């Protein structure tokens, strides 16, 4: 009887140890995945923040150019109208 209990406890401990090994493996895999995500986000050359910075710079520059072109067009139209009279 005592031997059966010991065997039962041993099987449960083995299953528990196997489960812990699986959790450890999954945790290492998750750590690698998180490292890849951090690299994709924070990489100063190609990361998400670098791309956002480039997009904001482009937006600012293009906005200034559009306003400059708009002002030039209004000036040319005004000059054309005044020259017509």
N, C-alpha and C positions, 0 to 999 in steps of 0.2 A: 504494500500500500504506500509506504513512504517512498519507495523507488518510483512509483507511478506519479506521485505528486512532484518529485524532483524532476522527472522527465517532462512533465507538463510545464513546470516553471521554466525549465531550460528551453523548451520550444518557444515559449512566449518571449523569453529574453532574446533568443535568436531572431525572432520576428521583429522585435523592437529595435535590435541593433541593425538589422537590414533596413528598416524604415528610416533610422537615423542616417545611415549611409546614403540612402536615396535623397533625403532632405539636404544633406551636405553637398551632394553632387548638384542638385538643383540650385542651391544657394550660390555655388561657385559659377554656375552658368548664368544666373541672374546678375552676379557681379560683373561678369564679362560683358553682358548686354548693356548694363548701366554705364560701363566705361566707354563702350562704343557710342552710346547716346550722348554722353558728356563730350566726347570728341567731336561729334557732329554739331553740337550746339555751340561749344565754346572755342572751337578751333579759330585762331585769329586770322587765318588765311581764307578758309572756305566755310567756316561755321555759320550757323544761323544768324548770330549777332553781326558777323562781318557782312553778310548779305543784306541784312536790314540796314546797316550803316550805309552801304553802297546805294541802296534803294532810296533812302532819305536824302542822300547827297544828290542823286539824279533828280529826284522830285523837286528839290529846292532849285537846282540849276535850270531845269526845264520850265519851272514856274516863272523864273525871272526872264527866261528867253521868250516865253509866250507873252508876258506883259510888255516886253520891249517891242516885239513884233506888232502887238495890238496897238501900242502907242504910235509906232511908226505908220501903221495903216491909217489910223485916225488922222494923223498929221498929213499924210499924202492925200487923203480924201478931202480934208479941209482945204489944203492948198489947191487942189484941182477945182473945188467949188468956188473958192475966192478968185481964181484965175479966170474962171468962166464968166464972172460978172464983170 
